[in-house]
């Protein structure tokens, strides 16, 4: 075989530039087709982890109830500061969340005991069992707890309130109203007599070394709407930027706010933003698992999931509609009082959002509102 013929044979096995570009283009197209499927699979896994976290929280609340014959309260703890506190309002007085109370039931007994023991930190002798502690320098409140975080939320990688507290992606059901069954409007710490599952409680300030403890929440016998028909916990998203729908809220004039929650729906802006007056306060949704304020880790079953949140013109110091939120497409996970986990869609029936918030009786806010009440004679089924 001649040398020229051998060279021609060798060249016949080589790719031309055009052929190489075609192959690269085909590979690019295949990657483009596969990438959404990979991303969807990853999000499905993250959503499942969020669901499992809620399952664990539901079981923790039920185990708490089995031990103490009541559910944990939304916010609890001593309200009067000791004489040597120093005058700071930024204490944990009356703030202890349901999640703090449930720590022993999610394998966080050591952390719970640390908080309960009233340790001296930085030479301070003013601490006592369960506080009050300062919200900012207290190391226990900085502990990141995986059960409290949803991997779908990019804010789960941050720290709340000037990096002084660890955040949370879950919230207690405080009902379908910004008022308690006693008619009072809720405020910073929540509602004393909630239509939902969680009440706010303050310890007797006249008891020496007052501490938070069992015996203050609702009993399972008070859930007359049925444990499978009543929300316990749902998802919220952690603050990720001022003016963003996730983790933030707007304030509206009090008269408009109390006329009906539909005013809050007008706060939805483009691309996940809020339209309206932003609060001057530093408090935001999901900023601290230890802080039981409604603004921090409570939700109202009024506006549909992933809708905006809003409060009256004085911000979190007065009543607010704090909406369940997630980064999952189409809705949020929620755990019922019976421990079952459900996915609640954004299209769930919310009834008449122009109706004023109720005090007693059935919820005007459809199936979602009915799921938020615990004892208003409503038996509903999720579609």
C-alpha positions as CSV (number, residue, x, y, z in Angstrom):
1,X,0.0,0.0,0.0
2,X,1.4,3.3,-1.0
3,X,2.3,6.0,1.6
4,X,-0.3,8.4,0.1
5,X,-3.1,5.8,0.5
6,X,-2.2,5.2,4.1
7,X,-2.4,8.9,4.9
8,X,-5.8,9.2,3.3
9,X,-7.0,6.3,5.4
10,X,-5.8,7.9,8.6
11,X,-7.5,11.2,7.7
12,X,-10.8,9.5,7.1
13,X,-11.2,8.7,10.8
14,X,-10.7,12.3,12.0
15,X,-13.6,14.7,12.9
16,X,-14.0,17.8,10.9
17,X,-14.5,21.1,12.7
18,X,-18.2,21.2,11.6
19,X,-18.7,17.6,12.9
20,X,-17.2,18.6,16.3
21,X,-19.4,21.6,16.6
22,X,-22.5,19.5,15.8
23,X,-21.5,17.0,18.6
24,X,-21.0,19.8,21.1
25,X,-24.3,21.3,20.2
26,X,-26.1,18.0,20.6
27,X,-24.4,17.5,24.0
28,X,-25.5,21.0,25.0
29,X,-29.1,20.3,24.0
30,X,-29.1,17.1,26.0
31,X,-27.7,18.9,29.1
32,X,-30.4,21.6,28.7
33,X,-33.1,19.0,28.6
34,X,-31.8,17.1,31.6
35,X,-31.0,20.0,33.8
36,X,-34.6,20.9,34.7
37,X,-35.3,17.3,35.5
38,X,-32.2,17.2,37.8
39,X,-33.3,20.5,39.5
40,X,-36.8,19.1,39.9
41,X,-35.5,16.0,41.5
42,X,-33.4,18.0,43.9
43,X,-36.3,20.2,44.9
44,X,-38.5,17.1,45.4
45,X,-35.8,15.8,47.8
46,X,-35.7,19.2,49.6
47,X,-39.4,19.3,49.8
48,X,-39.5,15.8,51.3
49,X,-36.9,16.9,53.9
50,X,-39.2,19.9,54.8
51,X,-42.1,17.5,55.1
52,X,-40.1,15.2,57.4
53,X,-39.1,18.1,59.6
54,X,-42.7,19.0,60.1
55,X,-43.5,15.4,60.8
56,X,-40.9,15.5,63.6
57,X,-42.3,18.7,65.0
58,X,-45.8,17.3,65.0
59,X,-44.6,14.2,66.9
60,X,-42.7,16.4,69.3
61,X,-45.8,18.4,70.1
62,X,-47.9,15.3,70.6
63,X,-45.2,13.8,72.9
64,X,-45.2,17.1,74.8
65,X,-48.9,16.8,75.1
66,X,-48.7,13.2,76.2
67,X,-46.3,14.2,79.0
68,X,-48.0,17.4,80.2
69,X,-51.6,16.9,79.0
70,X,-51.4,20.2,77.2
71,X,-49.7,21.5,74.0
72,X,-46.9,24.0,74.3
73,X,-47.8,27.7,74.2
74,X,-46.9,30.0,71.4
75,X,-44.9,32.3,73.7
76,X,-44.1,31.8,77.4
77,X,-41.7,32.8,80.2
78,X,-41.3,35.4,82.9
79,X,-42.5,38.9,82.0
80,X,-40.9,41.0,84.8
81,X,-37.2,41.7,84.5
82,X,-35.1,41.2,87.7
83,X,-34.1,44.3,89.5
84,X,-30.4,44.0,88.4
85,X,-31.2,43.5,84.7
86,X,-30.1,46.9,83.6
87,X,-33.3,48.2,81.9
88,X,-32.9,46.6,78.4
89,X,-36.2,45.7,76.7
90,X,-34.3,43.3,74.4
91,X,-34.8,40.3,76.7
92,X,-36.4,36.9,76.4
93,X,-39.2,37.9,78.8
94,X,-42.4,36.4,77.6
95,X,-40.8,35.3,74.3
96,X,-40.1,31.6,74.8
97,X,-41.4,29.9,71.7
98,X,-43.2,26.6,71.4
99,X,-40.1,25.3,69.6
100,X,-38.0,26.1,72.6
101,X,-40.4,24.3,74.8
102,X,-40.3,21.2,72.5
103,X,-36.4,20.9,72.4
104,X,-36.3,17.7,74.6
105,X,-38.6,16.0,72.1
106,X,-36.4,16.6,69.0
107,X,-33.2,15.3,70.6
108,X,-32.1,18.7,72.0
109,X,-32.3,18.0,75.7
110,X,-28.8,19.3,76.5
111,X,-29.7,22.7,74.9
112,X,-33.0,22.8,76.7
113,X,-31.3,22.0,80.0
114,X,-28.7,24.7,79.3
115,X,-31.4,27.3,78.9
116,X,-33.4,25.9,81.9
117,X,-30.4,26.1,84.2
118,X,-30.0,29.8,84.1
119,X,-26.2,29.7,83.5
120,X,-24.0,32.7,84.1
121,X,-22.5,34.0,80.9
122,X,-19.8,36.7,80.7
123,X,-19.9,37.1,84.5
124,X,-23.6,38.0,84.6
125,X,-25.3,36.7,87.7
126,X,-28.7,38.1,86.8
127,X,-29.8,35.0,84.8
128,X,-32.3,32.6,86.3
129,X,-34.0,29.4,85.1
130,X,-35.4,30.1,81.6
131,X,-34.3,33.7,81.7
132,X,-34.9,36.4,81.1
133,X,-31.8,36.4,79.0
134,X,-30.7,39.1,76.5
135,X,-31.8,38.1,73.0
136,X,-28.6,39.2,71.4
137,X,-25.5,37.8,73.3
138,X,-27.1,34.6,74.6
139,X,-25.3,31.7,73.0
140,X,-28.1,29.2,73.3
141,X,-30.3,31.2,70.9
142,X,-27.5,31.0,68.3
143,X,-27.6,27.3,68.0
144,X,-28.7,26.2,64.5
145,X,-31.0,23.2,64.7
146,X,-31.4,21.2,61.5
147,X,-35.0,20.2,62.3
148,X,-36.0,23.9,62.2
149,X,-34.6,24.5,58.7
150,X,-35.9,23.7,55.3
151,X,-33.2,23.2,52.7
152,X,-35.3,24.8,50.0
153,X,-35.0,28.2,51.7
154,X,-31.7,30.0,50.9
155,X,-32.3,32.1,54.1
156,X,-31.7,28.9,56.1
157,X,-27.9,29.6,55.6
158,X,-28.1,33.0,57.3
159,X,-28.4,34.1,60.9
160,X,-31.3,36.3,62.1
161,X,-31.4,39.7,63.8
162,X,-27.8,41.0,63.4
163,X,-26.5,37.4,63.4
164,X,-27.5,37.1,67.1
165,X,-30.1,34.4,66.8
166,X,-30.5,31.2,64.7
167,X,-33.5,31.2,62.2
168,X,-36.4,28.9,61.7
169,X,-38.5,27.9,58.6
170,X,-41.6,26.7,60.6
171,X,-44.4,28.5,62.5
172,X,-47.2,27.9,64.9
173,X,-50.8,28.1,63.9
174,X,-52.3,31.1,65.7
175,X,-55.7,30.9,64.0
176,X,-57.7,32.6,61.3
177,X,-57.9,36.0,63.0
178,X,-55.8,38.8,64.4
179,X,-58.1,38.8,67.4
180,X,-58.5,36.3,70.2
181,X,-61.8,34.7,71.3
182,X,-61.9,37.3,74.1
183,X,-62.1,40.0,71.4
184,X,-58.6,41.4,72.1
185,X,-56.4,42.2,69.1
186,X,-53.1,40.3,69.0
187,X,-49.8,42.0,69.3
188,X,-46.1,41.4,69.6
189,X,-46.3,38.1,71.5
190,X,-49.5,36.8,69.9
191,X,-53.0,36.1,71.2
192,X,-53.9,35.1,74.8
193,X,-57.0,33.2,73.7
194,X,-56.2,32.2,70.1
195,X,-58.8,30.7,67.7
196,X,-55.9,28.5,66.5
197,X,-53.7,26.0,68.3
198,X,-51.3,28.2,70.2
199,X,-51.9,30.8,72.9
200,X,-49.4,33.3,74.3
201,X,-48.8,32.9,78.1
202,X,-46.9,34.9,80.7
203,X,-45.7,33.6,84.0
204,X,-46.9,34.9,87.3
205,X,-44.4,37.7,88.0
206,X,-45.1,37.3,91.8
207,X,-43.6,33.8,91.8
208,X,-39.9,33.9,92.8
209,X,-37.6,32.6,90.0
210,X,-40.6,32.5,87.7
211,X,-40.0,30.2,84.8
212,X,-41.9,28.9,81.8
213,X,-43.3,25.4,82.2
214,X,-46.1,23.0,81.2
215,X,-49.8,23.5,81.9
216,X,-50.3,26.7,79.9
217,X,-51.2,25.6,76.4
218,X,-54.4,24.1,74.9
219,X,-55.5,20.5,75.7
220,X,-56.2,18.0,73.0
221,X,-59.8,17.9,74.3
222,X,-60.2,21.6,73.3
223,X,-59.6,20.7,69.6
224,X,-63.2,20.0,69.0
225,X,-63.0,20.5,65.3
226,X,-61.0,17.3,65.1
227,X,-57.2,16.7,65.1
228,X,-57.1,15.8,61.4
229,X,-59.0,19.1,60.6
230,X,-56.8,21.5,62.5
231,X,-53.4,22.9,61.6
232,X,-50.5,22.6,64.0
233,X,-47.4,24.0,62.2
234,X,-46.7,25.2,58.6
235,X,-43.8,26.7,56.7
236,X,-42.5,30.2,56.6
237,X,-39.6,31.7,54.8
238,X,-36.7,33.5,56.4
239,X,-36.1,37.2,55.7
240,X,-33.8,37.5,52.6
241,X,-33.9,41.2,51.9
242,X,-35.9,44.4,52.7
243,X,-39.0,44.7,50.5
244,X,-39.0,41.0,49.5
245,X,-42.2,38.9,49.9
246,X,-40.2,36.2,51.6
247,X,-39.8,37.0,55.3
248,X,-40.9,40.6,55.2
249,X,-44.2,42.5,55.4
250,X,-45.8,45.9,54.8
251,X,-47.8,48.1,57.1
252,X,-51.2,49.6,56.2
253,X,-53.4,52.2,58.1
254,X,-55.2,50.6,61.0
255,X,-58.7,51.4,59.7
256,X,-58.0,49.7,56.4
257,X,-56.3,46.8,58.0
258,X,-59.2,46.0,60.4
259,X,-61.8,46.4,57.6
260,X,-60.7,43.1,56.0
261,X,-57.5,41.2,55.1
262,X,-58.0,41.7,51.4
263,X,-56.1,44.9,51.6
264,X,-52.9,42.8,52.3
265,X,-53.3,41.1,48.9
266,X,-52.5,44.4,47.2
267,X,-49.0,44.3,48.7
268,X,-47.8,41.7,46.1
269,X,-45.4,43.2,43.7
270,X,-43.5,41.8,40.7
271,X,-40.7,39.2,41.0
272,X,-41.3,38.3,44.6
273,X,-41.3,41.9,45.9
274,X,-43.7,43.9,48.2
275,X,-45.5,47.0,47.2
276,X,-46.4,49.5,50.0
277,X,-45.0,51.0,53.2
278,X,-42.2,48.9,54.8
279,X,-41.9,48.8,58.6
280,X,-39.1,50.6,60.4
281,X,-38.8,47.7,62.8
282,X,-36.0,45.1,62.7
283,X,-38.3,42.1,63.4
284,X,-38.9,39.7,60.5
285,X,-40.4,36.3,59.8
286,X,-38.3,33.3,60.7
287,X,-35.5,35.3,62.3
288,X,-35.3,33.3,65.6
289,X,-36.5,29.9,66.7
290,X,-36.4,30.8,70.4
291,X,-38.6,33.9,70.0
292,X,-42.3,33.1,70.1
293,X,-43.6,36.5,68.7
294,X,-46.2,36.0,65.9
295,X,-44.0,38.1,63.6
296,X,-41.1,35.7,64.2
297,X,-42.5,32.2,64.1
298,X,-46.3,32.3,63.9
299,X,-48.7,32.2,61.0
300,X,-52.4,33.1,60.4
301,X,-54.6,30.9,58.2
302,X,-56.2,33.9,56.4
303,X,-54.5,34.7,53.2
304,X,-53.6,31.7,51.0
305,X,-50.1,30.2,51.2
306,X,-47.3,32.3,49.5
307,X,-49.4,35.5,49.7
308,X,-48.0,38.7,51.3
309,X,-47.9,39.5,55.0
310,X,-49.0,42.8,56.5
311,X,-49.6,44.5,59.8
312,X,-51.3,47.6,61.0
313,X,-49.4,50.9,60.9
314,X,-47.6,50.2,64.1
315,X,-45.9,47.1,62.8
316,X,-45.4,44.0,65.0
317,X,-46.4,45.8,68.2
318,X,-50.0,45.5,67.0
319,X,-51.9,42.9,65.1
320,X,-50.6,41.3,61.9
321,X,-51.5,38.8,59.2
322,X,-48.4,36.7,58.8
323,X,-48.8,34.2,55.9
324,X,-47.5,30.7,55.5
325,X,-44.7,30.8,52.8
326,X,-42.3,28.5,51.1
327,X,-40.0,28.2,48.1
328,X,-41.9,25.1,47.0
329,X,-43.8,25.5,43.7
330,X,-47.5,25.9,44.3
331,X,-47.9,25.8,48.1
332,X,-46.6,24.9,51.5
333,X,-46.3,21.8,53.7
334,X,-48.3,21.7,57.0
335,X,-48.7,19.2,59.8
336,X,-52.1,18.7,61.4
337,X,-52.7,18.1,65.1
338,X,-53.0,14.3,64.4
339,X,-49.4,14.4,63.1
340,X,-50.2,13.9,59.4
341,X,-48.4,16.1,56.9
342,X,-50.3,17.7,54.1
343,X,-49.3,19.9,51.1
344,X,-51.6,23.0,51.0
345,X,-51.9,24.6,47.6
346,X,-51.9,28.3,46.9
347,X,-55.4,27.8,45.4
348,X,-57.0,26.6,48.6
349,X,-60.4,28.1,49.2
350,X,-60.1,31.3,51.4
351,X,-63.7,32.4,51.4
352,X,-64.5,36.1,51.7
353,X,-61.2,38.0,52.3
354,X,-63.2,41.2,52.4
355,X,-64.8,40.1,55.7
356,X,-63.5,41.5,59.0
357,X,-61.5,39.1,61.1
358,X,-63.8,37.0,63.4
359,X,-63.9,36.7,67.1
360,X,-66.3,33.7,67.5
361,X,-68.0,31.3,65.2
362,X,-67.1,29.7,61.9
363,X,-64.3,31.2,59.8
364,X,-65.3,33.5,56.9
365,X,-62.0,32.5,55.1
366,X,-63.1,29.2,53.6
367,X,-61.4,25.9,54.0
368,X,-58.0,27.5,54.8
369,X,-59.6,29.5,57.6
370,X,-61.5,26.5,58.9
371,X,-58.3,24.5,59.1
372,X,-56.8,27.3,61.2
373,X,-59.5,27.1,63.9
374,X,-59.5,24.5,66.6
375,X,-63.0,24.8,68.2
376,X,-65.4,26.7,66.0
377,X,-67.6,23.7,64.9
378,X,-66.0,23.3,61.5
379,X,-65.3,20.0,59.9
380,X,-63.6,20.3,56.5
381,X,-61.7,18.1,54.2
382,X,-58.7,19.0,52.1
383,X,-59.4,18.5,48.3
